[in-house]
């Protein structure tokens, strides 16, 4: 459950940061772009949220 929550929070925070930076949030020279890219890879590599929800549902 903690992994699912942390993935959701990190997705929201990085998305908001990219929106705050506007077009600069997508440029390679900025930290926000790298964090957003890394966050997407980590959330996919760690298992999609749908799969995590299924696992949590089975355990409950």
PQR file with spaces between the fields and no chain letter, atoms N, CA, C, O and H, PARSE charges and radii, in Angstrom:
ATOM       1  N    UNK     1       0.829   -1.194    0.000 -0.4000 1.5000
ATOM       2  CA   UNK     1       0.000    0.000    0.000 -0.0000 2.0000
ATOM       3  C    UNK     1       0.867    1.248    0.000  0.5500 1.7000
ATOM       4  O    UNK     1       0.540    2.244   -0.645 -0.5500 1.4000
ATOM       5  N    UNK     2       1.976    1.186    0.730 -0.4000 1.5000
ATOM       6  CA   UNK     2       2.879    2.340    0.782 -0.0000 2.0000
ATOM       7  C    UNK     2       3.497    2.606   -0.586  0.5500 1.7000
ATOM       8  O    UNK     2       3.659    3.758   -0.988 -0.5500 1.4000
ATOM       9  H    UNK     2       2.242    0.377    1.254  0.4000 1.0000
ATOM      10  N    UNK     3       3.840    1.537   -1.298 -0.4000 1.5000
ATOM      11  CA   UNK     3       4.427    1.688   -2.632 -0.0000 2.0000
ATOM      12  C    UNK     3       3.419    2.324   -3.586  0.5500 1.7000
ATOM      13  O    UNK     3       3.778    3.199   -4.374 -0.5500 1.4000
ATOM      14  H    UNK     3       3.708    0.601   -0.972  0.4000 1.0000
ATOM      15  N    UNK     4       2.189    1.899   -3.521 -0.4000 1.5000
ATOM      16  CA   UNK     4       1.151    2.453   -4.376 -0.0000 2.0000
ATOM      17  C    UNK     4       0.926    3.927   -4.064  0.5500 1.7000
ATOM      18  O    UNK     4       0.810    4.752   -4.970 -0.5500 1.4000
ATOM      19  H    UNK     4       1.898    1.188   -2.881  0.4000 1.0000
ATOM      20  N    UNK     5       0.864    4.251   -2.780 -0.4000 1.5000
ATOM      21  CA   UNK     5       0.663    5.638   -2.372 -0.0000 2.0000
ATOM      22  C    UNK     5       1.840    6.515   -2.790  0.5500 1.7000
ATOM      23  O    UNK     5       1.648    7.621   -3.295 -0.5500 1.4000
ATOM      24  H    UNK     5       0.957    3.581   -2.044  0.4000 1.0000
ATOM      25  N    UNK     6       3.054    6.020   -2.578 -0.4000 1.5000
ATOM      26  CA   UNK     6       4.230    6.832   -2.920 -0.0000 2.0000
ATOM      27  C    UNK     6       4.344    7.050   -4.430  0.5500 1.7000
ATOM      28  O    UNK     6       4.764    8.120   -4.870 -0.5500 1.4000
ATOM      29  H    UNK     6       3.210    5.122   -2.167  0.4000 1.0000
ATOM      30  N    UNK     7       3.974    6.048   -5.220 -0.4000 1.5000
ATOM      31  CA   UNK     7       3.977    6.220   -6.681 -0.0000 2.0000
ATOM      32  C    UNK     7       2.959    7.274   -7.103  0.5500 1.7000
ATOM      33  O    UNK     7       3.240    8.111   -7.961 -0.5500 1.4000
ATOM      34  H    UNK     7       3.633    5.179   -4.862  0.4000 1.0000
ATOM      35  N    UNK     8       1.782    7.229   -6.498 -0.4000 1.5000
ATOM      36  CA   UNK     8       0.736    8.201   -6.847 -0.0000 2.0000
ATOM      37  C    UNK     8       1.153    9.613   -6.456  0.5500 1.7000
ATOM      38  O    UNK     8       0.933   10.557   -7.215 -0.5500 1.4000
ATOM      39  H    UNK     8       1.553    6.549   -5.801  0.4000 1.0000
ATOM      40  N    UNK     9       1.750    9.765   -5.287 -0.4000 1.5000
ATOM      41  CA   UNK     9       2.180   11.088   -4.836 -0.0000 2.0000
ATOM      42  C    UNK     9       3.318   11.616   -5.702  0.5500 1.7000
ATOM      43  O    UNK     9       3.320   12.787   -6.083 -0.5500 1.4000
ATOM      44  H    UNK     9       1.929    8.998   -4.670  0.4000 1.0000
ATOM      45  N    UNK    10       4.287   10.755   -6.014 -0.4000 1.5000
ATOM      46  CA   UNK    10       5.403   11.217   -6.839 -0.0000 2.0000
ATOM      47  C    UNK    10       4.943   11.569   -8.247  0.5500 1.7000
ATOM      48  O    UNK    10       5.456   12.515   -8.846 -0.5500 1.4000
ATOM      49  H    UNK    10       4.286    9.804   -5.705  0.4000 1.0000
ATOM      50  N    UNK    11       3.981   10.818   -8.785 -0.4000 1.5000
ATOM      51  CA   UNK    11       3.415   11.166  -10.095 -0.0000 2.0000
ATOM      52  C    UNK    11       2.791   12.550  -10.057  0.5500 1.7000
ATOM      53  O    UNK    11       3.030   13.374  -10.939 -0.5500 1.4000
ATOM      54  H    UNK    11       3.565   10.050   -8.299  0.4000 1.0000
ATOM      55  N    UNK    12       1.993   12.799   -9.034 -0.4000 1.5000
ATOM      56  CA   UNK    12       1.290   14.088   -8.920 -0.0000 2.0000
ATOM      57  C    UNK    12       2.274   15.245   -8.728  0.5500 1.7000
ATOM      58  O    UNK    12       2.119   16.299   -9.344 -0.5500 1.4000
ATOM      59  H    UNK    12       1.799   12.129   -8.317  0.4000 1.0000
ATOM      60  N    UNK    13       3.275   15.052   -7.884 -0.4000 1.5000
ATOM      61  CA   UNK    13       4.237   16.122   -7.604 -0.0000 2.0000
ATOM      62  C    UNK    13       5.055   16.459   -8.844  0.5500 1.7000
ATOM      63  O    UNK    13       5.234   17.634   -9.165 -0.5500 1.4000
ATOM      64  H    UNK    13       3.401   14.195   -7.384  0.4000 1.0000
ATOM      65  N    UNK    14       5.552   15.441   -9.543 -0.4000 1.5000
ATOM      66  CA   UNK    14       6.352   15.733  -10.727 -0.0000 2.0000
ATOM      67  C    UNK    14       5.500   16.322  -11.843  0.5500 1.7000
ATOM      68  O    UNK    14       5.963   17.191  -12.582 -0.5500 1.4000
ATOM      69  H    UNK    14       5.407   14.487   -9.282  0.4000 1.0000
ATOM      70  N    UNK    15       4.257   15.856  -11.975 -0.4000 1.5000
ATOM      71  CA   UNK    15       3.367   16.438  -12.975 -0.0000 2.0000
ATOM      72  C    UNK    15       3.112   17.917  -12.675  0.5500 1.7000
ATOM      73  O    UNK    15       3.149   18.751  -13.579 -0.5500 1.4000
ATOM      74  H    UNK    15       3.880   15.150  -11.375  0.4000 1.0000
ATOM      75  N    UNK    16       2.857   18.236  -11.414 -0.4000 1.5000
ATOM      76  CA   UNK    16       2.629   19.634  -11.036 -0.0000 2.0000
ATOM      77  C    UNK    16       3.876   20.484  -11.268  0.5500 1.7000
ATOM      78  O    UNK    16       3.774   21.643  -11.671 -0.5500 1.4000
ATOM      79  H    UNK    16       2.827   17.559  -10.680  0.4000 1.0000
ATOM      80  N    UNK    17       5.051   19.911  -11.014 -0.4000 1.5000
ATOM      81  CA   UNK    17       6.298   20.656  -11.234 -0.0000 2.0000
ATOM      82  C    UNK    17       6.490   20.956  -12.718  0.5500 1.7000
ATOM      83  O    UNK    17       6.894   22.060  -13.084 -0.5500 1.4000
ATOM      84  H    UNK    17       5.134   18.969  -10.686  0.4000 1.0000
ATOM      85  N    UNK    18       6.202   19.979  -13.570 -0.4000 1.5000
ATOM      86  CA   UNK    18       6.322   20.201  -15.018 -0.0000 2.0000
ATOM      87  C    UNK    18       5.331   21.274  -15.453  0.5500 1.7000
ATOM      88  O    UNK    18       5.669   22.130  -16.270 -0.5500 1.4000
ATOM      89  H    UNK    18       5.874   19.082  -13.273  0.4000 1.0000
ATOM      90  N    UNK    19       4.117   21.238  -14.921 -0.4000 1.5000
ATOM      91  CA   UNK    19       3.131   22.255  -15.262 -0.0000 2.0000
ATOM      92  C    UNK    19       3.565   23.634  -14.789  0.5500 1.7000
ATOM      93  O    UNK    19       3.331   24.632  -15.471 -0.5500 1.4000
ATOM      94  H    UNK    19       3.843   20.542  -14.257  0.4000 1.0000
ATOM      95  N    UNK    20       4.191   23.689  -13.635 -0.4000 1.5000
ATOM      96  CA   UNK    20       4.668   24.952  -13.091 -0.0000 2.0000
ATOM      97  C    UNK    20       5.774   25.556  -13.966  0.5500 1.7000
ATOM      98  O    UNK    20       5.816   26.767  -14.181 -0.5500 1.4000
ATOM      99  H    UNK    20       4.381   22.879  -13.081  0.4000 1.0000
ATOM     100  N    UNK    21       6.659   24.700  -14.461 -0.4000 1.5000
ATOM     101  CA   UNK    21       7.748   25.171  -15.300 -0.0000 2.0000
ATOM     102  C    UNK    21       7.306   25.440  -16.736  0.5500 1.7000
ATOM     103  O    UNK    21       8.025   26.096  -17.490 -0.5500 1.4000
ATOM     104  H    UNK    21       6.625   23.716  -14.286  0.4000 1.0000
ATOM     105  N    UNK    22       6.150   24.948  -17.118 -0.4000 1.5000
ATOM     106  CA   UNK    22       5.656   25.161  -18.473 -0.0000 2.0000
ATOM     107  C    UNK    22       6.502   24.426  -19.485  0.5500 1.7000
ATOM     108  O    UNK    22       6.851   23.264  -19.277 -0.5500 1.4000
ATOM     109  H    UNK    22       5.566   24.415  -16.506  0.4000 1.0000
ATOM     110  N    UNK    23       6.837   25.084  -20.576 -0.4000 1.5000
ATOM     111  CA   UNK    23       7.639   24.476  -21.637 -0.0000 2.0000
ATOM     112  C    UNK    23       9.027   24.085  -21.184  0.5500 1.7000
ATOM     113  O    UNK    23       9.610   23.145  -21.722 -0.5500 1.4000
ATOM     114  H    UNK    23       6.554   26.028  -20.745  0.4000 1.0000
ATOM     115  N    UNK    24       9.571   24.794  -20.197 -0.4000 1.5000
ATOM     116  CA   UNK    24      10.898   24.458  -19.687 -0.0000 2.0000
ATOM     117  C    UNK    24      10.902   23.109  -18.965  0.5500 1.7000
ATOM     118  O    UNK    24      11.954   22.483  -18.833 -0.5500 1.4000
ATOM     119  H    UNK    24       9.097   25.558  -19.759  0.4000 1.0000
ATOM     120  N    UNK    25       9.754   22.665  -18.505 -0.4000 1.5000
ATOM     121  CA   UNK    25       9.672   21.379  -17.825 -0.0000 2.0000
ATOM     122  C    UNK    25       9.958   20.198  -18.727  0.5500 1.7000
ATOM     123  O    UNK    25      10.217   19.096  -18.244 -0.5500 1.4000
ATOM     124  H    UNK    25       8.900   23.174  -18.612  0.4000 1.0000
ATOM     125  N    UNK    26       9.915   20.417  -20.049 -0.4000 1.5000
ATOM     126  CA   UNK    26      10.178   19.350  -21.010 -0.0000 2.0000
ATOM     127  C    UNK    26      11.561   19.456  -21.640  0.5500 1.7000
ATOM     128  O    UNK    26      11.928   18.617  -22.463 -0.5500 1.4000
ATOM     129  H    UNK    26       9.704   21.313  -20.441  0.4000 1.0000
ATOM     130  N    UNK    27      12.332   20.468  -21.267 -0.4000 1.5000
ATOM     131  CA   UNK    27      13.659   20.659  -21.864 -0.0000 2.0000
ATOM     132  C    UNK    27      14.707   19.879  -21.080  0.5500 1.7000
ATOM     133  O    UNK    27      14.655   19.808  -19.852 -0.5500 1.4000
ATOM     134  H    UNK    27      12.034   21.150  -20.597  0.4000 1.0000
ATOM     135  N    UNK    28      15.650   19.299  -21.800 -0.4000 1.5000
ATOM     136  CA   UNK    28      16.646   18.419  -21.204 -0.0000 2.0000
ATOM     137  C    UNK    28      17.541   19.095  -20.167  0.5500 1.7000
ATOM     138  O    UNK    28      18.050   18.405  -19.283 -0.5500 1.4000
ATOM     139  H    UNK    28      15.692   19.356  -22.797  0.4000 1.0000
ATOM     140  N    UNK    29      17.750   20.364  -20.228 -0.4000 1.5000
ATOM     141  CA   UNK    29      18.679   21.028  -19.327 -0.0000 2.0000
ATOM     142  C    UNK    29      18.149   21.256  -17.920  0.5500 1.7000
ATOM     143  O    UNK    29      18.886   21.734  -17.058 -0.5500 1.4000
ATOM     144  H    UNK    29      17.336   20.925  -20.945  0.4000 1.0000
ATOM     145  N    UNK    30      16.907   20.930  -17.676 -0.4000 1.5000
ATOM     146  CA   UNK    30      16.288   21.233  -16.389 -0.0000 2.0000
ATOM     147  C    UNK    30      16.092   19.965  -15.559  0.5500 1.7000
ATOM     148  O    UNK    30      15.795   18.896  -16.093 -0.5500 1.4000
ATOM     149  H    UNK    30      16.309   20.541  -18.377  0.4000 1.0000
ATOM     150  N    UNK    31      16.260   20.100  -14.270 -0.4000 1.5000
ATOM     151  CA   UNK    31      16.119   18.984  -13.344 -0.0000 2.0000
ATOM     152  C    UNK    31      14.704   18.412  -13.370  0.5500 1.7000
ATOM     153  O    UNK    31      14.520   17.205  -13.213 -0.5500 1.4000
ATOM     154  H    UNK    31      16.501   20.967  -13.835  0.4000 1.0000
ATOM     155  N    UNK    32      13.720   19.260  -13.566 -0.4000 1.5000
ATOM     156  CA   UNK    32      12.323   18.818  -13.555 -0.0000 2.0000
ATOM     157  C    UNK    32      12.076   17.780  -14.651  0.5500 1.7000
ATOM     158  O    UNK    32      11.361   16.802  -14.430 -0.5500 1.4000
ATOM     159  H    UNK    32      13.870   20.240  -13.693  0.4000 1.0000
ATOM     160  N    UNK    33      12.653   17.984  -15.806 -0.4000 1.5000
ATOM     161  CA   UNK    33      12.463   17.048  -16.916 -0.0000 2.0000
ATOM     162  C    UNK    33      13.026   15.680  -16.555  0.5500 1.7000
ATOM     163  O    UNK    33      12.390   14.661  -16.821 -0.5500 1.4000
ATOM     164  H    UNK    33      13.234   18.777  -15.986  0.4000 1.0000
ATOM     165  N    UNK    34      14.201   15.645  -15.958 -0.4000 1.5000
ATOM     166  CA   UNK    34      14.816   14.369  -15.587 -0.0000 2.0000
ATOM     167  C    UNK    34      14.011   13.669  -14.503  0.5500 1.7000
ATOM     168  O    UNK    34      13.824   12.453  -14.556 -0.5500 1.4000
ATOM     169  H    UNK    34      14.718   16.474  -15.741  0.4000 1.0000
ATOM     170  N    UNK    35      13.532   14.427  -13.521 -0.4000 1.5000
ATOM     171  CA   UNK    35      12.733   13.832  -12.458 -0.0000 2.0000
ATOM     172  C    UNK    35      11.437   13.253  -13.003  0.5500 1.7000
ATOM     173  O    UNK    35      11.019   12.166  -12.604 -0.5500 1.4000
ATOM     174  H    UNK    35      13.684   15.414  -13.479  0.4000 1.0000
ATOM     175  N    UNK    36      10.803   13.980  -13.914 -0.4000 1.5000
ATOM     176  CA   UNK    36       9.563   13.489  -14.517 -0.0000 2.0000
ATOM     177  C    UNK    36       9.816   12.210  -15.305  0.5500 1.7000
ATOM     178  O    UNK    36       9.051   11.251  -15.199 -0.5500 1.4000
ATOM     179  H    UNK    36      11.143   14.863  -14.238  0.4000 1.0000
ATOM     180  N    UNK    37      10.878   12.195  -16.090 -0.4000 1.5000
ATOM     181  CA   UNK    37      11.227   11.016  -16.889 -0.0000 2.0000
ATOM     182  C    UNK    37      11.555    9.826  -15.993  0.5500 1.7000
ATOM     183  O    UNK    37      11.080    8.716  -16.234 -0.5500 1.4000
ATOM     184  H    UNK    37      11.498   12.974  -16.177  0.4000 1.0000
ATOM     185  N    UNK    38      12.369   10.057  -14.953 -0.4000 1.5000
ATOM     186  CA   UNK    38      12.720    8.982  -14.032 -0.0000 2.0000
ATOM     187  C    UNK    38      11.505    8.467  -13.284  0.5500 1.7000
ATOM     188  O    UNK    38      11.386    7.264  -13.048 -0.5500 1.4000
ATOM     189  H    UNK    38      12.754   10.958  -14.757  0.4000 1.0000
ATOM     190  N    UNK    39      10.611    9.351  -12.911 -0.4000 1.5000
ATOM     191  CA   UNK    39       9.417    8.944  -12.187 -0.0000 2.0000
ATOM     192  C    UNK    39       8.539    8.041  -13.040  0.5500 1.7000
ATOM     193  O    UNK    39       8.001    7.052  -12.542 -0.5500 1.4000
ATOM     194  H    UNK    39      10.707   10.328  -13.102  0.4000 1.0000
ATOM     195  N    UNK    40       8.389    8.364  -14.308 -0.4000 1.5000
ATOM     196  CA   UNK    40       7.572    7.530  -15.196 -0.0000 2.0000
ATOM     197  C    UNK    40       8.178    6.137  -15.328  0.5500 1.7000
ATOM     198  O    UNK    40       7.452    5.143  -15.323 -0.5500 1.4000
ATOM     199  H    UNK    40       8.826    9.168  -14.713  0.4000 1.0000
ATOM     200  N    UNK    41       9.488    6.058  -15.444 -0.4000 1.5000
ATOM     201  CA   UNK    41      10.152    4.760  -15.584 -0.0000 2.0000
ATOM     202  C    UNK    41      10.013    3.952  -14.299  0.5500 1.7000
ATOM     203  O    UNK    41       9.757    2.749  -14.347 -0.5500 1.4000
ATOM     204  H    UNK    41      10.078    6.866  -15.448  0.4000 1.0000
ATOM     205  N    UNK    42      10.179    4.608  -13.147 -0.4000 1.5000
ATOM     206  CA   UNK    42      10.075    3.903  -11.870 -0.0000 2.0000
ATOM     207  C    UNK    42       8.665    3.390  -11.623  0.5500 1.7000
ATOM     208  O    UNK    42       8.491    2.276  -11.129 -0.5500 1.4000
ATOM     209  H    UNK    42      10.387    5.586  -13.108  0.4000 1.0000
ATOM     210  N    UNK    43       7.662    4.182  -11.958 -0.4000 1.5000
ATOM     211  CA   UNK    43       6.293    3.736  -11.709 -0.0000 2.0000
ATOM     212  C    UNK    43       5.904    2.584  -12.630  0.5500 1.7000
ATOM     213  O    UNK    43       5.123    1.718  -12.235 -0.5500 1.4000
ATOM     214  H    UNK    43       7.803    5.087  -12.359  0.4000 1.0000
ATOM     215  N    UNK    44       6.434    2.561  -13.843 -0.4000 1.5000
ATOM     216  CA   UNK    44       6.147    1.454  -14.763 -0.0000 2.0000
ATOM     217  C    UNK    44       6.967    0.228  -14.376  0.5500 1.7000
ATOM     218  O    UNK    44       6.452   -0.890  -14.364 -0.5500 1.4000
ATOM     219  H    UNK    44       7.068    3.264  -14.164  0.4000 1.0000
ATOM     220  N    UNK    45       8.235    0.437  -14.061 -0.4000 1.5000
ATOM     221  CA   UNK    45       9.113   -0.676  -13.696 -0.0000 2.0000
ATOM     222  C    UNK    45       8.732   -1.333  -12.382  0.5500 1.7000
ATOM     223  O    UNK    45       8.937   -2.533  -12.206 -0.5500 1.4000
ATOM     224  H    UNK    45       8.653    1.345  -14.071  0.4000 1.0000
ATOM     225  N    UNK    46       8.184   -0.564  -11.464 -0.4000 1.5000
ATOM     226  CA   UNK    46       7.785   -1.103  -10.173 -0.0000 2.0000
ATOM     227  C    UNK    46       6.455   -1.818  -10.214  0.5500 1.7000
ATOM     228  O    UNK    46       6.042   -2.392   -9.207 -0.5500 1.4000
ATOM     229  H    UNK    46       8.017    0.412  -11.608  0.4000 1.0000
ATOM     230  N    UNK    47       5.788   -1.804  -11.315 -0.4000 1.5000
ATOM     231  CA   UNK    47       4.468   -2.422  -11.454 -0.0000 2.0000
ATOM     232  C    UNK    47       3.428   -1.330  -11.598  0.5500 1.7000
ATOM     233  O    UNK    47       3.452   -0.332  -10.877 -0.5500 1.4000
ATOM     234  H    UNK    47       6.124   -1.338  -12.133  0.4000 1.0000
ATOM     235  N    UNK    48       2.536   -1.523  -12.514 -0.4000 1.5000
ATOM     236  CA   UNK    48       1.533   -0.490  -12.744 -0.0000 2.0000
ATOM     237  C    UNK    48       0.594   -0.396  -11.544  0.5500 1.7000
ATOM     238  O    UNK    48       0.478   -1.334  -10.755 -0.5500 1.4000
ATOM     239  H    UNK    48       2.517   -2.333  -13.100  0.4000 1.0000
ATOM     240  N    UNK    49      -0.063    0.731  -11.421 -0.4000 1.5000
ATOM     241  CA   UNK    49      -0.947    0.946  -10.279 -0.0000 2.0000
ATOM     242  C    UNK    49      -2.112   -0.034  -10.293  0.5500 1.7000
ATOM     243  O    UNK    49      -2.600   -0.427   -9.233 -0.5500 1.4000
ATOM     244  H    UNK    49       0.031    1.493  -12.062  0.4000 1.0000
ATOM     245  N    UNK    50      -2.557   -0.430  -11.463 -0.4000 1.5000
ATOM     246  CA   UNK    50      -3.659   -1.386  -11.538 -0.0000 2.0000
ATOM     247  C    UNK    50      -3.258   -2.736  -10.952  0.5500 1.7000
ATOM     248  O    UNK    50      -4.036   -3.365  -10.235 -0.5500 1.4000
ATOM     249  H    UNK    50      -2.160   -0.111  -12.324  0.4000 1.0000
ATOM     250  N    UNK    51      -2.048   -3.174  -11.259 -0.4000 1.5000
ATOM     251  CA   UNK    51      -1.559   -4.441  -10.714 -0.0000 2.0000
ATOM     252  C    UNK    51      -1.380   -4.331   -9.203  0.5500 1.7000
ATOM     253  O    UNK    51      -1.728   -5.254   -8.467 -0.5500 1.4000
ATOM     254  H    UNK    51      -1.416   -2.663  -11.842  0.4000 1.0000
ATOM     255  N    UNK    52      -0.835   -3.199   -8.735 -0.4000 1.5000
ATOM     256  CA   UNK    52      -0.673   -3.009   -7.292 -0.0000 2.0000
ATOM     257  C    UNK    52      -2.021   -3.015   -6.586  0.5500 1.7000
ATOM     258  O    UNK    52      -2.144   -3.561   -5.490 -0.5500 1.4000
ATOM     259  H    UNK    52      -0.552   -2.448   -9.333  0.4000 1.0000
ATOM     260  N    UNK    53      -3.021   -2.420   -7.195 -0.4000 1.5000
ATOM     261  CA   UNK    53      -4.361   -2.411   -6.593 -0.0000 2.0000
ATOM     262  C    UNK    53      -4.940   -3.825   -6.524  0.5500 1.7000
ATOM     263  O    UNK    53      -5.601   -4.178   -5.548 -0.5500 1.4000
ATOM     264  H    UNK    53      -2.922   -1.976   -8.085  0.4000 1.0000
ATOM     265  N    UNK    54      -4.695   -4.631   -7.552 -0.4000 1.5000
ATOM     266  CA   UNK    54      -5.164   -6.017   -7.536 -0.0000 2.0000
ATOM     267  C    UNK    54      -4.500   -6.809   -6.429  0.5500 1.7000
ATOM     268  O    UNK    54      -5.159   -7.587   -5.740 -0.5500 1.4000
ATOM     269  H    UNK    54      -4.158   -4.344   -8.346  0.4000 1.0000
ATOM     270  N    UNK    55      -3.197   -6.619   -6.250 -0.4000 1.5000
ATOM     271  CA   UNK    55      -2.464   -7.332   -5.203 -0.0000 2.0000
ATOM     272  C    UNK    55      -2.986   -6.917   -3.832  0.5500 1.7000
ATOM     273  O    UNK    55      -3.202   -7.768   -2.968 -0.5500 1.4000
ATOM     274  H    UNK    55      -2.662   -5.987   -6.811  0.4000 1.0000
ATOM     275  N    UNK    56      -3.188   -5.633   -3.627 -0.4000 1.5000
ATOM     276  CA   UNK    56      -3.712   -5.134   -2.346 -0.0000 2.0000
ATOM     277  C    UNK    56      -5.109   -5.697   -2.105  0.5500 1.7000
ATOM     278  O    UNK    56      -5.430   -6.095   -0.986 -0.5500 1.4000
ATOM     279  H    UNK    56      -3.012   -4.942   -4.328  0.4000 1.0000
ATOM     280  N    UNK    57      -5.936   -5.733   -3.138 -0.4000 1.5000
ATOM     281  CA   UNK    57      -7.280   -6.281   -3.009 -0.0000 2.0000
ATOM     282  C    UNK    57      -7.284   -7.738   -2.614  0.5500 1.7000
ATOM     283  O    UNK    57      -8.103   -8.162   -1.798 -0.5500 1.4000
ATOM     284  H    UNK    57      -5.675   -5.410   -4.047  0.4000 1.0000
ATOM     285  N    UNK    58      -6.357   -8.528   -3.197 -0.4000 1.5000
ATOM     286  CA   UNK    58      -6.280   -9.942   -2.859 -0.0000 2.0000
ATOM     287  C    UNK    58      -5.827  -10.151   -1.404  0.5500 1.7000
ATOM     288  O    UNK    58      -6.272  -11.084   -0.735 -0.5500 1.4000
ATOM     289  H    UNK    58      -5.691   -8.184   -3.859  0.4000 1.0000
ATOM     290  N    UNK    59      -4.943   -9.275   -0.930 -0.4000 1.5000
ATOM     291  CA   UNK    59      -4.437   -9.409    0.436 -0.0000 2.0000
ATOM     292  C    UNK    59      -5.476   -8.995    1.485  0.5500 1.7000
ATOM     293  O    UNK    59      -5.396   -9.404    2.643 -0.5500 1.4000
ATOM     294  H    UNK    59      -4.581   -8.517   -1.473  0.4000 1.0000
ATOM     295  N    UNK    60      -6.431   -8.193    1.075 -0.4000 1.5000
ATOM     296  CA   UNK    60      -7.443   -7.756    2.023 -0.0000 2.0000
ATOM     297  C    UNK    60      -8.534   -8.779    2.052  0.5500 1.7000
ATOM     298  O    UNK    60      -9.508   -8.622    2.788 -0.5500 1.4000
ATOM     299  H    UNK    60      -6.496   -7.861    0.134  0.4000 1.0000
